[in-house]
Amino acid sequence: MTRDALMIVEGDVLGRDDVLTAFRGTAPWDAYEIHEPAVVRLGERAGILAYRAVARRGDEVADLRMSTTYLYDDGAWHVAAHQQTPA
């Protein structure tokens, strides 16, 4: 993630540190599927990946629409912004 990355979720906008804290306190998904991926190039060093994801953790199922904006810097792709909304 970039230093100023944001994650936009239902009812909240989280900065990078908040996202990392939330990930540390949450069990990983048991399985996930990506559907309908679409890529929008924003020049040579940035792009957006939009998709529908279905993820499962135990009996919990999440069906989400997502978009992630990536920035290429220092030889690697980094998440600059991620947005997710229930389908």
Helices and strands as residue ranges (DSSP letters): E 6-9, E 12-15, H 16-24, E 31-41, E 46-57, E 60-73, E 76-86
